[in-house]
Amino acid sequence: METGEPGLRPHRRRALGWGLGAAVLVAAWAGGGRLPSFAGLTYAVVGVVGVLALVAALWPGLPRLEAPRRLSAPGWQVWVALFTAFGVWEVWALLAGDDPAQPTVSDLLDPVLLSPDWRGLFWVAWLVVGWGLVRR
Amino acid sequence: MTWEITVFGYVAAVAAMLVLEVVARLPGSTTPTAGDCFAWVMRHPAGRVLVILSWWWVGWHFLAR
């Protein structure tokens, strides 16, 4: 119903969006943290989230944050160097096989993610990052 | 190679990324944020799919398996 106050509807829509987002994150922390590994339900949930994110990322007409026309040097090269260094370090550990002196990120995180609380936080972080990417 | 050195490598890389992100967000900084870099890659549809699939794989790897 129109109230005659311009700006009220976007304000309410924004509040609804924040409320919905908060509800999803609370559900992700509480529920996602308790989803077991290697289970059909977990595969389905992660798969559906991925499909939704991919569709939202490619859907034409959705509002996006403005992308920079060009990236200033040497800033982006430093980002590339850091991601590459992390990746090389990980692959090196992976190639070492089961050597306990060279753990992969998975070796380090898997015991942590056995805890439902930490697993729930990882769910929240994953969804927040995904939302940030989809909006780009 | 020891466990400590390997873990230090991961921590150092992540810490450097955090520092770079903070530097990028300082007023007047010309350094792009990580989000700017991803947004730049995502200007192309192929980059868009690649970034989203990479993000999704992290969730699959750590949460589903």
N, CA and C atoms of all chains as a GROMACS GRO file, in nm:
protein
  603
    1MET      N    1   0.084  -0.119   0.000
    1MET     CA    2   0.000   0.000   0.000
    1MET      C    3   0.088   0.125   0.000
    2GLU      N    4   0.055   0.219  -0.084
    2GLU     CA    5   0.133   0.342  -0.092
    2GLU      C    6   0.108   0.429   0.030
    3THR      N    7   0.210   0.481   0.087
    3THR     CA    8   0.195   0.568   0.204
    3THR      C    9   0.217   0.714   0.167
    4GLY      N   10   0.269   0.736   0.048
    4GLY     CA   11   0.296   0.872   0.005
    4GLY      C   12   0.429   0.924   0.053
    5GLU      N   13   0.505   0.839   0.124
    5GLU     CA   14   0.638   0.882   0.171
    5GLU      C   15   0.744   0.820   0.083
    6PRO      N   16   0.805   0.901  -0.003
    6PRO     CA   17   0.909   0.844  -0.088
    6PRO      C   18   1.027   0.797  -0.003
    7GLY      N   19   1.082   0.683  -0.039
    7GLY     CA   20   1.197   0.631   0.034
    7GLY      C   21   1.161   0.530   0.141
    8LEU      N   22   1.034   0.525   0.175
    8LEU     CA   23   0.995   0.430   0.280
    8LEU      C   24   1.006   0.286   0.230
    9ARG      N   25   0.959   0.265   0.107
    9ARG     CA   26   0.960   0.128   0.057
    9ARG      C   27   1.102   0.074   0.039
   10PRO      N   28   1.196   0.151  -0.020
   10PRO     CA   29   1.334   0.101  -0.027
   10PRO      C   30   1.392   0.076   0.113
   11HIS      N   31   1.356   0.163   0.208
   11HIS     CA   32   1.406   0.146   0.344
   11HIS      C   33   1.356   0.014   0.403
   12ARG      N   34   1.227  -0.011   0.382
   12ARG     CA   35   1.170  -0.135   0.436
   12ARG      C   36   1.227  -0.256   0.363
   13ARG      N   37   1.248  -0.239   0.233
   13ARG     CA   38   1.305  -0.350   0.157
   13ARG      C   39   1.447  -0.382   0.205
   14ARG      N   40   1.523  -0.274   0.234
   14ARG     CA   41   1.660  -0.294   0.283
   14ARG      C   42   1.657  -0.363   0.420
   15ALA      N   43   1.564  -0.319   0.506
   15ALA     CA   44   1.553  -0.380   0.639
   15ALA      C   45   1.515  -0.527   0.627
   16LEU      N   46   1.424  -0.556   0.533
   16LEU     CA   47   1.382  -0.694   0.511
   16LEU      C   48   1.500  -0.778   0.463
   17GLY      N   49   1.581  -0.719   0.373
   17GLY     CA   50   1.698  -0.788   0.321
   17GLY      C   51   1.798  -0.820   0.431
   18TRP      N   52   1.824  -0.723   0.517
   18TRP     CA   53   1.917  -0.746   0.629
   18TRP      C   54   1.861  -0.853   0.723
   19GLY      N   55   1.731  -0.846   0.750
   19GLY     CA   56   1.669  -0.945   0.839
   19GLY      C   57   1.678  -1.084   0.781
   20LEU      N   58   1.648  -1.094   0.652
   20LEU     CA   59   1.654  -1.224   0.585
   20LEU      C   60   1.797  -1.277   0.583
   21GLY      N   61   1.892  -1.188   0.553
   21GLY     CA   62   2.032  -1.229   0.551
   21GLY      C   63   2.078  -1.278   0.688
   22ALA      N   64   2.038  -1.205   0.792
   22ALA     CA   65   2.077  -1.245   0.928
   22ALA      C   66   2.016  -1.380   0.962
   23ALA      N   67   1.889  -1.402   0.921
   23ALA     CA   68   1.824  -1.529   0.950
   23ALA      C   69   1.895  -1.644   0.881
   24VAL      N   70   1.936  -1.621   0.756
   24VAL     CA   71   2.007  -1.725   0.680
   24VAL      C   72   2.139  -1.759   0.749
   25LEU      N   73   2.210  -1.654   0.796
   25LEU     CA   74   2.341  -1.678   0.858
   25LEU      C   75   2.326  -1.751   0.992
   26VAL      N   76   2.223  -1.714   1.069
   26VAL     CA   77   2.200  -1.784   1.197
   26VAL      C   78   2.167  -1.930   1.169
   27ALA      N   79   2.082  -1.952   1.067
   27ALA     CA   80   2.046  -2.090   1.030
   27ALA      C   81   2.169  -2.166   0.982
   28ALA      N   82   2.256  -2.096   0.907
   28ALA     CA   83   2.377  -2.161   0.857
   28ALA      C   84   2.469  -2.200   0.972
   29TRP      N   85   2.479  -2.112   1.071
   29TRP     CA   86   2.567  -2.142   1.185
   29TRP      C   87   2.510  -2.257   1.268
   30ALA      N   88   2.379  -2.248   1.296
   30ALA     CA   89   2.317  -2.349   1.383
   30ALA      C   90   2.298  -2.482   1.310
   31GLY      N   91   2.247  -2.474   1.187
   31GLY     CA   92   2.215  -2.596   1.114
   31GLY      C   93   2.332  -2.650   1.034
   32GLY      N   94   2.400  -2.561   0.963
   32GLY     CA   95   2.511  -2.604   0.878
   32GLY      C   96   2.622  -2.669   0.958
   33GLY      N   97   2.645  -2.615   1.078
   33GLY     CA   98   2.751  -2.671   1.161
   33GLY      C   99   2.724  -2.813   1.205
   34ARG      N  100   2.598  -2.853   1.198
   34ARG     CA  101   2.561  -2.989   1.241
   34ARG      C  102   2.538  -3.085   1.124
   35LEU      N  103   2.553  -3.032   1.002
   35LEU     CA  104   2.542  -3.122   0.886
   35LEU      C  105   2.666  -3.211   0.880
   36PRO      N  106   2.647  -3.342   0.871
   36PRO     CA  107   2.763  -3.432   0.872
   36PRO      C  108   2.838  -3.432   0.740
   37SER      N  109   2.967  -3.468   0.746
   37SER     CA  110   3.046  -3.481   0.624
   37SER      C  111   3.004  -3.608   0.550
   38PHE      N  112   3.031  -3.609   0.421
   38PHE     CA  113   3.005  -3.726   0.336
   38PHE      C  114   2.861  -3.775   0.349
   39ALA      N  115   2.766  -3.682   0.362
   39ALA     CA  116   2.625  -3.720   0.374
   39ALA      C  117   2.547  -3.661   0.258
   40GLY      N  118   2.447  -3.734   0.212
   40GLY     CA  119   2.369  -3.690   0.097
   40GLY      C  120   2.306  -3.554   0.119
   41LEU      N  121   2.254  -3.530   0.241
   41LEU     CA  122   2.189  -3.401   0.268
   41LEU      C  123   2.289  -3.286   0.256
   42THR      N  124   2.410  -3.307   0.307
   42THR     CA  125   2.512  -3.203   0.300
   42THR      C  126   2.553  -3.176   0.155
   43TYR      N  127   2.572  -3.286   0.080
   43TYR     CA  128   2.604  -3.269  -0.063
   43TYR      C  129   2.495  -3.187  -0.130
   44ALA      N  130   2.369  -3.219  -0.099
   44ALA     CA  131   2.256  -3.151  -0.164
   44ALA      C  132   2.254  -3.003  -0.128
   45VAL      N  133   2.272  -2.972   0.001
   45VAL     CA  134   2.266  -2.832   0.044
   45VAL      C  135   2.378  -2.750  -0.020
   46VAL      N  136   2.500  -2.802  -0.014
   46VAL     CA  137   2.613  -2.728  -0.072
   46VAL      C  138   2.595  -2.716  -0.224
   47GLY      N  139   2.542  -2.823  -0.286
   47GLY     CA  140   2.518  -2.818  -0.430
   47GLY      C  141   2.413  -2.714  -0.467
   48VAL      N  142   2.304  -2.710  -0.392
   48VAL     CA  143   2.197  -2.614  -0.422
   48VAL      C  144   2.247  -2.471  -0.401
   49VAL      N  145   2.323  -2.448  -0.294
   49VAL     CA  146   2.379  -2.314  -0.270
   49VAL      C  147   2.468  -2.273  -0.388
   50GLY      N  148   2.548  -2.367  -0.436
   50GLY     CA  149   2.637  -2.337  -0.549
   50GLY      C  150   2.559  -2.303  -0.675
   51VAL      N  151   2.455  -2.383  -0.703
   51VAL     CA  152   2.375  -2.357  -0.824
   51VAL      C  153   2.307  -2.220  -0.812
   52LEU      N  154   2.249  -2.191  -0.696
   52LEU     CA  155   2.183  -2.061  -0.676
   52LEU      C  156   2.282  -1.946  -0.695
   53ALA      N  157   2.403  -1.963  -0.640
   53ALA     CA  158   2.504  -1.856  -0.651
   53ALA      C  159   2.544  -1.836  -0.797
   54LEU      N  160   2.561  -1.947  -0.868
   54LEU     CA  161   2.602  -1.936  -1.009
   54LEU      C  162   2.492  -1.869  -1.092
   55VAL      N  163   2.367  -1.908  -1.067
   55VAL     CA  164   2.255  -1.847  -1.140
   55VAL      C  165   2.247  -1.697  -1.108
   56ALA      N  166   2.260  -1.663  -0.978
   56ALA     CA  167   2.251  -1.522  -0.938
   56ALA      C  168   2.367  -1.442  -0.997
   57ALA      N  169   2.485  -1.505  -1.004
   57ALA     CA  170   2.603  -1.434  -1.056
   57ALA      C  171   2.590  -1.406  -1.206
   58LEU      N  172   2.518  -1.493  -1.276
   58LEU     CA  173   2.508  -1.479  -1.422
   58LEU      C  174   2.378  -1.415  -1.466
   59TRP      N  175   2.281  -1.402  -1.372
   59TRP     CA  176   2.150  -1.351  -1.411
   59TRP      C  177   2.160  -1.206  -1.457
   60PRO      N  178   2.118  -1.178  -1.579
   60PRO     CA  179   2.128  -1.040  -1.626
   60PRO      C  180   2.024  -0.951  -1.558
   61GLY      N  181   2.062  -0.828  -1.537
   61GLY     CA  182   1.966  -0.732  -1.482
   61GLY      C  183   1.969  -0.718  -1.332
   62LEU      N  184   2.038  -0.810  -1.262
   62LEU     CA  185   2.047  -0.795  -1.116
   62LEU      C  186   2.141  -0.679  -1.084
   63PRO      N  187   2.110  -0.599  -0.981
   63PRO     CA  188   2.199  -0.487  -0.947
   63PRO      C  189   2.335  -0.537  -0.900
   64ARG      N  190   2.442  -0.474  -0.951
   64ARG     CA  191   2.579  -0.514  -0.916
   64ARG      C  192   2.656  -0.395  -0.862
   65LEU      N  193   2.756  -0.423  -0.780
   65LEU     CA  194   2.851  -0.319  -0.741
   65LEU      C  195   2.938  -0.287  -0.862
   66GLU      N  196   2.975  -0.163  -0.874
   66GLU     CA  197   3.052  -0.123  -0.992
   66GLU      C  198   3.193  -0.181  -0.986
   67ALA      N  199   3.233  -0.244  -1.097
   67ALA     CA  200   3.368  -0.301  -1.105
   67ALA      C  201   3.466  -0.194  -1.151
   68PRO      N  202   3.589  -0.196  -1.100
   68PRO     CA  203   3.688  -0.099  -1.146
   68PRO      C  204   3.723  -0.123  -1.292
   69ARG      N  205   3.742  -0.011  -1.367
   69ARG     CA  206   3.776  -0.025  -1.509
   69ARG      C  207   3.918  -0.080  -1.525
   70ARG      N  208   4.007  -0.040  -1.436
   70ARG     CA  209   4.143  -0.094  -1.439
   70ARG      C  210   4.197  -0.096  -1.296
   71LEU      N  211   4.295  -0.183  -1.274
   71LEU     CA  212   4.355  -0.196  -1.142
   71LEU      C  213   4.492  -0.131  -1.143
   72SER      N  214   4.521  -0.057  -1.037
   72SER     CA  215   4.650   0.012  -1.034
   72SER      C  216   4.762  -0.085  -0.999
   73ALA      N  217   4.875  -0.063  -1.064
   73ALA     CA  218   4.995  -0.140  -1.032
   73ALA      C  219   5.074  -0.062  -0.926
   74PRO      N  220   5.149  -0.126  -0.838
   74PRO     CA  221   5.174  -0.270  -0.834
   74PRO      C  222   5.076  -0.345  -0.743
   75GLY      N  223   4.966  -0.279  -0.703
   75GLY     CA  224   4.875  -0.341  -0.607
   75GLY      C  225   4.825  -0.478  -0.651
   76TRP      N  226   4.775  -0.488  -0.774
   76TRP     CA  227   4.716  -0.617  -0.814
   76TRP      C  228   4.823  -0.723  -0.829
   77GLN      N  229   4.946  -0.681  -0.868
   77GLN     CA  230   5.052  -0.782  -0.879
   77GLN      C  231   5.086  -0.842  -0.743
   78VAL      N  232   5.077  -0.757  -0.639
   78VAL     CA  233   5.106  -0.809  -0.504
   78VAL      C  234   5.000  -0.911  -0.466
   79TRP      N  235   4.872  -0.882  -0.498
   79TRP     CA  236   4.765  -0.980  -0.471
   79TRP      C  237   4.792  -1.111  -0.543
   80VAL      N  238   4.827  -1.102  -0.672
   80VAL     CA  239   4.854  -1.223  -0.750
   80VAL      C  240   4.972  -1.300  -0.689
   81ALA      N  241   5.075  -1.226  -0.648
   81ALA     CA  242   5.194  -1.291  -0.591
   81ALA      C  243   5.158  -1.365  -0.461
   82LEU      N  244   5.075  -1.302  -0.378
   82LEU     CA  245   5.040  -1.364  -0.250
   82LEU      C  246   4.953  -1.489  -0.271
   83PHE      N  247   4.854  -1.479  -0.360
   83PHE     CA  248   4.770  -1.596  -0.387
   83PHE      C  249   4.852  -1.708  -0.450
   84THR      N  250   4.945  -1.670  -0.539
   84THR     CA  251   5.030  -1.772  -0.602
   84THR      C  252   5.120  -1.838  -0.498
   85ALA      N  253   5.179  -1.757  -0.409
   85ALA     CA  254   5.266  -1.812  -0.305
   85ALA      C  255   5.189  -1.910  -0.217
   86PHE      N  256   5.068  -1.872  -0.180
   86PHE     CA  257   4.985  -1.960  -0.097
   86PHE      C  258   4.957  -2.090  -0.173
   87GLY      N  259   4.921  -2.076  -0.301
   87GLY     CA  260   4.890  -2.195  -0.382
   87GLY      C  261   5.010  -2.287  -0.399
   88VAL      N  262   5.126  -2.228  -0.426
   88VAL     CA  263   5.247  -2.309  -0.443
   88VAL      C  264   5.281  -2.382  -0.314
   89TRP      N  265   5.267  -2.311  -0.201
   89TRP     CA  266   5.296  -2.372  -0.070
   89TRP      C  267   5.204  -2.491  -0.046
   90GLU      N  268   5.076  -2.474  -0.082
   90GLU     CA  269   4.976  -2.580  -0.064
   90GLU      C  270   5.008  -2.699  -0.154
   91VAL      N  271   5.041  -2.672  -0.281
   91VAL     CA  272   5.070  -2.781  -0.375
   91VAL      C  273   5.196  -2.856  -0.330
   92TRP      N  274   5.293  -2.782  -0.280
   92TRP     CA  275   5.417  -2.844  -0.231
   92TRP      C  276   5.385  -2.941  -0.116
   93ALA      N  277   5.298  -2.897  -0.027
   93ALA     CA  278   5.258  -2.984   0.085
   93ALA      C  279   5.179  -3.104   0.033
   94LEU      N  280   5.098  -3.080  -0.068
   94LEU     CA  281   5.017  -3.188  -0.126
   94LEU      C  282   5.106  -3.293  -0.189
   95LEU      N  283   5.212  -3.247  -0.259
   95LEU     CA  284   5.303  -3.340  -0.326
   95LEU      C  285   5.387  -3.419  -0.226
   96ALA      N  286   5.397  -3.367  -0.104
   96ALA     CA  287   5.475  -3.437  -0.001
   96ALA      C  288   5.400  -3.560   0.050
   97GLY      N  289   5.272  -3.574   0.008
   97GLY     CA  290   5.195  -3.692   0.049
   97GLY      C  291   5.155  -3.686   0.194
   98ASP      N  292   5.177  -3.796   0.264
   98ASP     CA  293   5.132  -3.805   0.403
   98ASP      C  294   5.237  -3.759   0.503
   99ASP      N  295   5.335  -3.684   0.458
   99ASP     CA  296   5.440  -3.636   0.547
   99ASP      C  297   5.378  -3.542   0.652
  100PRO      N  298   5.378  -3.581   0.778
  100PRO     CA  299   5.317  -3.495   0.881
  100PRO      C  300   5.389  -3.362   0.901
  101ALA      N  301   5.512  -3.351   0.852
  101ALA     CA  302   5.585  -3.224   0.864
  101ALA      C  303   5.536  -3.122   0.764
  102GLN      N  304   5.466  -3.167   0.661
  102GLN     CA  305   5.416  -3.075   0.558
  102GLN      C  306   5.265  -3.091   0.542
  103PRO      N  307   5.189  -3.036   0.637
  103PRO     CA  308   5.043  -3.050   0.629
  103PRO      C  309   4.985  -2.957   0.522
  104THR      N  310   4.878  -3.004   0.458
  104THR     CA  311   4.803  -2.916   0.368
  104THR      C  312   4.705  -2.834   0.452
  105VAL      N  313   4.640  -2.737   0.389
  105VAL     CA  314   4.541  -2.658   0.462
  105VAL      C  315   4.428  -2.749   0.510
  106SER      N  316   4.394  -2.849   0.428
  106SER     CA  317   4.289  -2.944   0.468
  106SER      C  318   4.332  -3.021   0.592
  107ASP      N  319   4.459  -3.065   0.597
  107ASP     CA  320   4.508  -3.138   0.715
  107ASP      C  321   4.493  -3.052   0.840
  108LEU      N  322   4.516  -2.920   0.824
  108LEU     CA  323   4.512  -2.831   0.940
  108LEU      C  324   4.368  -2.797   0.980
  109LEU      N  325   4.280  -2.783   0.880
  109LEU     CA  326   4.144  -2.738   0.911
  109LEU      C  327   4.048  -2.851   0.946
  110ASP      N  328   4.072  -2.971   0.891
  110ASP     CA  329   3.977  -3.081   0.913
  110ASP      C  330   3.950  -3.108   1.062
  111PRO      N  331   4.054  -3.115   1.147
  111PRO     CA  332   4.026  -3.138   1.290
  111PRO      C  333   3.946  -3.024   1.353
  112VAL      N  334   3.973  -2.901   1.308
  112VAL     CA  335   3.900  -2.784   1.361
  112VAL      C  336   3.753  -2.792   1.321
  113LEU      N  337   3.729  -2.833   1.197
  113LEU     CA  338   3.592  -2.835   1.145
  113LEU      C  339   3.511  -2.953   1.197
  114LEU      N  340   3.572  -3.038   1.280
  114LEU     CA  341   3.494  -3.143   1.345
  114LEU      C  342   3.401  -3.082   1.450
  115SER      N  343   3.438  -2.967   1.504
  115SER     CA  344   3.355  -2.899   1.602
  115SER      C  345   3.237  -2.831   1.530
  116PRO      N  346   3.113  -2.860   1.574
  116PRO     CA  347   2.997  -2.798   1.508
  116PRO      C  348   3.002  -2.645   1.510
  117ASP      N  349   3.054  -2.587   1.617
  117ASP     CA  350   3.059  -2.440   1.624
  117ASP      C  351   3.153  -2.382   1.520
  118TRP      N  352   3.273  -2.439   1.508
  118TRP     CA  353   3.368  -2.391   1.408
  118TRP      C  354   3.318  -2.419   1.267
  119ARG      N  355   3.256  -2.535   1.253
  119ARG     CA  356   3.200  -2.570   1.122
  119ARG      C  357   3.089  -2.472   1.085
  120GLY      N  358   3.008  -2.435   1.184
  120GLY     CA  359   2.902  -2.337   1.160
  120GLY      C  360   2.960  -2.201   1.122
  121LEU      N  361   3.068  -2.161   1.189
  121LEU     CA  362   3.132  -2.034   1.154
  121LEU      C  363   3.189  -2.038   1.012
  122PHE      N  364   3.242  -2.154   0.974
  122PHE     CA  365   3.295  -2.167   0.837
  122PHE      C  366   3.181  -2.153   0.736
  123TRP      N  367   3.065  -2.211   0.771
  123TRP     CA  368   2.948  -2.196   0.684
  123TRP      C  369   2.914  -2.048   0.668
  124VAL      N  370   2.911  -1.976   0.780
  124VAL     CA  371   2.878  -1.832   0.776
  124VAL      C  372   2.978  -1.757   0.690
  125ALA      N  373   3.108  -1.781   0.713
  125ALA     CA  374   3.212  -1.710   0.637
  125ALA      C  375   3.201  -1.743   0.488
  126TRP      N  376   3.174  -1.870   0.458
  126TRP     CA  377   3.163  -1.913   0.317
  126TRP      C  378   3.046  -1.842   0.249
  127LEU      N  379   2.933  -1.836   0.317
  127LEU     CA  380   2.816  -1.771   0.258
  127LEU      C  381   2.836  -1.620   0.243
  128VAL      N  382   2.900  -1.556   0.343
  128VAL     CA  383   2.924  -1.411   0.335
  128VAL      C  384   3.016  -1.380   0.216
  129VAL      N  385   3.123  -1.458   0.202
  129VAL     CA  386   3.214  -1.438   0.088
  129VAL      C  387   3.140  -1.460  -0.043
  130GLY      N  388   3.058  -1.565  -0.048
  130GLY     CA  389   2.981  -1.593  -0.169
  130GLY      C  390   2.886  -1.480  -0.204
  131TRP      N  391   2.819  -1.427  -0.103
  131TRP     CA  392   2.728  -1.313  -0.125
  131TRP      C  393   2.806  -1.193  -0.178
  132GLY      N  394   2.924  -1.170  -0.121
  132GLY     CA  395   3.008  -1.059  -0.167
  132GLY      C  396   3.050  -1.076  -0.313
  133LEU      N  397   3.074  -1.201  -0.354
  133LEU     CA  398   3.115  -1.226  -0.493
  133LEU      C  399   2.997  -1.213  -0.588
  134VAL      N  400   2.882  -1.266  -0.548
  134VAL     CA  401   2.765  -1.263  -0.635
  134VAL      C  402   2.720  -1.120  -0.664
  135ARG      N  403   2.741  -1.031  -0.567
  135ARG     CA  404   2.700  -0.891  -0.585
  135ARG      C  405   2.793  -0.815  -0.679
  136ARG      N  406   2.909  -0.872  -0.708
  136ARG     CA  407   3.006  -0.802  -0.795
  136ARG      C  408   2.964  -0.811  -0.941
  137MET      N  409   6.230  -2.970   0.617
  137MET     CA  410   6.102  -2.897   0.636
  137MET      C  411   6.032  -2.948   0.762
  138THR      N  412   5.994  -2.858   0.847
  138THR     CA  413   5.924  -2.900   0.968
  138THR      C  414   5.779  -2.850   0.962
  139TRP      N  415   5.698  -2.905   1.050
  139TRP     CA  416   5.557  -2.867   1.060
  139TRP      C  417   5.546  -2.718   1.086
  140GLU      N  418   5.632  -2.668   1.174
  140GLU     CA  419   5.626  -2.526   1.210
  140GLU      C  420   5.653  -2.435   1.089
  141ILE      N  421   5.752  -2.472   1.009
  141ILE     CA  422   5.785  -2.389   0.892
  141ILE      C  423   5.670  -2.390   0.791
  142THR      N  424   5.610  -2.510   0.771
  142THR     CA  425   5.499  -2.519   0.676
  142THR      C  426   5.382  -2.432   0.721
  143VAL      N  427   5.347  -2.444   0.849
  143VAL     CA  428   5.235  -2.365   0.901
  143VAL      C  429   5.268  -2.216   0.896
  144PHE      N  430   5.394  -2.182   0.926
  144PHE     CA  431   5.435  -2.041   0.920
  144PHE      C  432   5.414  -1.986   0.779
  145GLY      N  433   5.440  -2.067   0.678
  145GLY     CA  434   5.421  -2.023   0.539
  145GLY      C  435   5.277  -1.984   0.512
  146TYR      N  436   5.184  -2.070   0.558
  146TYR     CA  437   5.041  -2.038   0.539
  146TYR      C  438   5.004  -1.910   0.616
  147VAL      N  439   5.046  -1.905   0.741
  147VAL     CA  440   5.010  -1.789   0.826
  147VAL      C  441   5.067  -1.660   0.769
  148ALA      N  442   5.192  -1.667   0.721
  148ALA     CA  443   5.256  -1.547   0.666
  148ALA      C  444   5.181  -1.498   0.543
  149ALA      N  445   5.140  -1.591   0.455
  149ALA     CA  446   5.068  -1.551   0.333
  149ALA      C  447   4.935  -1.487   0.369
  150VAL      N  448   4.861  -1.549   0.460
  150VAL     CA  449   4.730  -1.494   0.499
  150VAL      C  450   4.747  -1.359   0.569
  151ALA      N  451   4.848  -1.350   0.657
  151ALA     CA  452   4.871  -1.223   0.728
  151ALA      C  453   4.906  -1.112   0.629
  152ALA      N  454   4.987  -1.145   0.528
  152ALA     CA  455   5.024  -1.045   0.427
  152ALA      C  456   4.900  -1.000   0.349
  153MET      N  457   4.810  -1.093   0.321
  153MET     CA  458   4.686  -1.055   0.251
  153MET      C  459   4.601  -0.961   0.338
  154LEU      N  460   4.594  -0.991   0.467
  154LEU     CA  461   4.516  -0.905   0.557
  154LEU      C  462   4.576  -0.764   0.563
  155VAL      N  463   4.709  -0.758   0.571
  155VAL     CA  464   4.777  -0.627   0.575
  155VAL      C  465   4.749  -0.551   0.446
  156LEU      N  466   4.759  -0.621   0.332
  156LEU     CA  467   4.735  -0.557   0.203
  156LEU      C  468   4.592  -0.505   0.193
  157GLU      N  469   4.497  -0.583   0.246
  157GLU     CA  470   4.357  -0.541   0.243
  157GLU      C  471   4.338  -0.414   0.327
  158VAL      N  472   4.402  -0.410   0.444
  158VAL     CA  473   4.392  -0.291   0.530
  158VAL      C  474   4.453  -0.170   0.460
  159VAL      N  475   4.570  -0.191   0.398
  159VAL     CA  476   4.637  -0.081   0.325
  159VAL      C  477   4.547  -0.031   0.212
  160ALA      N  478   4.483  -0.124   0.142
  160ALA     CA  479   4.397  -0.086   0.030
  160ALA      C  480   4.277  -0.004   0.075
  161ARG      N  481   4.235  -0.024   0.199
  161ARG     CA  482   4.117   0.047   0.249
  161ARG      C  483   4.151   0.180   0.317
  162LEU      N  484   4.279   0.214   0.326
  162LEU     CA  485   4.317   0.342   0.384
  162LEU      C  486   4.271   0.455   0.291
  163PRO      N  487   4.231   0.568   0.347
  163PRO     CA  488   4.187   0.680   0.263
  163PRO      C  489   4.297   0.722   0.166
  164GLY      N  490   4.260   0.740   0.040
  164GLY     CA  491   4.356   0.784  -0.060
  164GLY      C  492   4.442   0.674  -0.119
  165SER      N  493   4.423   0.551  -0.073
  165SER     CA  494   4.506   0.441  -0.123
  165SER      C  495   4.469   0.408  -0.268
  166THR      N  496   4.571   0.381  -0.350
  166THR     CA  497   4.545   0.340  -0.489
  166THR      C  498   4.554   0.188  -0.503
  167THR      N  499   4.591   0.120  -0.393
  167THR     CA  500   4.598  -0.027  -0.397
  167THR      C  501   4.457  -0.084  -0.404
  168PRO      N  502   4.432  -0.175  -0.496
  168PRO     CA  503   4.298  -0.234  -0.502
  168PRO      C  504   4.276  -0.332  -0.386
  169THR      N  505   4.150  -0.340  -0.341
  169THR     CA  506   4.116  -0.442  -0.241
  169THR      C  507   4.105  -0.577  -0.311
  170ALA      N  508   4.098  -0.682  -0.231
  170ALA     CA  509   4.077  -0.815  -0.290
  170ALA      C  510   3.947  -0.816  -0.368
  171GLY      N  511   3.845  -0.749  -0.314
  171GLY     CA  512   3.716  -0.742  -0.382
  171GLY      C  513   3.726  -0.673  -0.518
  172ASP      N  514   3.807  -0.567  -0.524
  172ASP     CA  515   3.828  -0.498  -0.653
  172ASP      C  516   3.891  -0.593  -0.754
  173CYS      N  517   3.989  -0.671  -0.709
  173CYS     CA  518   4.057  -0.764  -0.801
  173CYS      C  519   3.959  -0.869  -0.852
  174PHE      N  520   3.879  -0.926  -0.759
  174PHE     CA  521   3.781  -1.026  -0.803
  174PHE      C  522   3.678  -0.962  -0.896
  175ALA      N  523   3.634  -0.840  -0.863
  175ALA     CA  524   3.535  -0.771  -0.947
  175ALA      C  525   3.591  -0.749  -1.087
  176TRP      N  526   3.720  -0.717  -1.094
  176TRP     CA  527   3.783  -0.694  -1.224
  176TRP      C  528   3.783  -0.824  -1.306
  177VAL      N  529   3.820  -0.935  -1.239
  177VAL     CA  530   3.819  -1.065  -1.308
  177VAL      C  531   3.677  -1.101  -1.351
  178MET      N  532   3.579  -1.064  -1.268
  178MET     CA  533   3.440  -1.104  -1.294
  178MET      C  534   3.371  -1.015  -1.398
  179ARG      N  535   3.442  -0.920  -1.451
  179ARG     CA  536   3.382  -0.839  -1.559
  179ARG      C  537   3.357  -0.926  -1.682
  180HIS      N  538   3.437  -1.030  -1.699
  180HIS     CA  539   3.419  -1.122  -1.811
  180HIS      C  540   3.337  -1.242  -1.762
  181PRO      N  541   3.242  -1.288  -1.843
  181PRO     CA  542   3.158  -1.402  -1.800
  181PRO      C  543   3.240  -1.525  -1.760
  182ALA      N  544   3.347  -1.554  -1.833
  182ALA     CA  545   3.428  -1.672  -1.799
  182ALA      C  546   3.495  -1.652  -1.662
  183GLY      N  547   3.543  -1.531  -1.636
  183GLY     CA  548   3.602  -1.502  -1.506
  183GLY      C  549   3.499  -1.511  -1.396
  184ARG      N  550   3.379  -1.469  -1.428
  184ARG     CA  551   3.267  -1.474  -1.332
  184ARG      C  552   3.240  -1.618  -1.290
  185VAL      N  553   3.231  -1.707  -1.391
  185VAL     CA  554   3.204  -1.849  -1.363
  185VAL      C  555   3.322  -1.909  -1.286
  186LEU      N  556   3.443  -1.876  -1.326
  186LEU     CA  557   3.562  -1.932  -1.261
  186LEU      C  558   3.569  -1.894  -1.113
  187VAL      N  559   3.543  -1.766  -1.084
  187VAL     CA  560   3.549  -1.719  -0.944
  187VAL      C  561   3.441  -1.786  -0.860
  188ILE      N  562   3.318  -1.792  -0.914
  188ILE     CA  563   3.208  -1.853  -0.837
  188ILE      C  564   3.235  -2.003  -0.815
  189LEU      N  565   3.283  -2.072  -0.918
  189LEU     CA  566   3.312  -2.215  -0.903
  189LEU      C  567   3.425  -2.238  -0.804
  190SER      N  568   3.526  -2.150  -0.802
  190SER     CA  569   3.635  -2.165  -0.705
  190SER      C  570   3.582  -2.149  -0.563
  191TRP      N  571   3.497  -2.048  -0.546
  191TRP     CA  572   3.436  -2.028  -0.413
  191TRP      C  573   3.354  -2.149  -0.373
  192TRP      N  574   3.274  -2.200  -0.469
  192TRP     CA  575   3.188  -2.315  -0.440
  192TRP      C  576   3.273  -2.438  -0.403
  193TRP      N  577   3.384  -2.457  -0.473
  193TRP     CA  578   3.469  -2.574  -0.446
  193TRP      C  579   3.522  -2.570  -0.301
  194VAL      N  580   3.554  -2.450  -0.252
  194VAL     CA  581   3.602  -2.439  -0.113
  194VAL      C  582   3.494  -2.492  -0.017
  195GLY      N  583   3.369  -2.453  -0.042
  195GLY     CA  584   3.260  -2.502   0.042
  195GLY      C  585   3.242  -2.652   0.030
  196TRP      N  586   3.250  -2.702  -0.092
  196TRP     CA  587   3.234  -2.846  -0.114
  196TRP      C  588   3.346  -2.923  -0.043
  197HIS      N  589   3.469  -2.873  -0.059
  197HIS     CA  590   3.586  -2.943  -0.005
  197HIS      C  591   3.585  -2.947   0.148
  198PHE      N  592   3.552  -2.835   0.210
  198PHE     CA  593   3.564  -2.828   0.356
  198PHE      C  594   3.434  -2.859   0.429
  199LEU      N  595   3.319  -2.840   0.364
  199LEU     CA  596   3.193  -2.857   0.436
  199LEU      C  597   3.118  -2.984   0.399
  200ALA      N  598   3.129  -3.027   0.273
  200ALA     CA  599   3.052  -3.142   0.230
  200ALA      C  600   3.129  -3.274   0.246
  201ARG      N  601   3.258  -3.265   0.232
  201ARG     CA  602   3.335  -3.390   0.235
  201ARG      C  603   3.392  -3.416   0.375
   0.00000   0.00000   0.00000
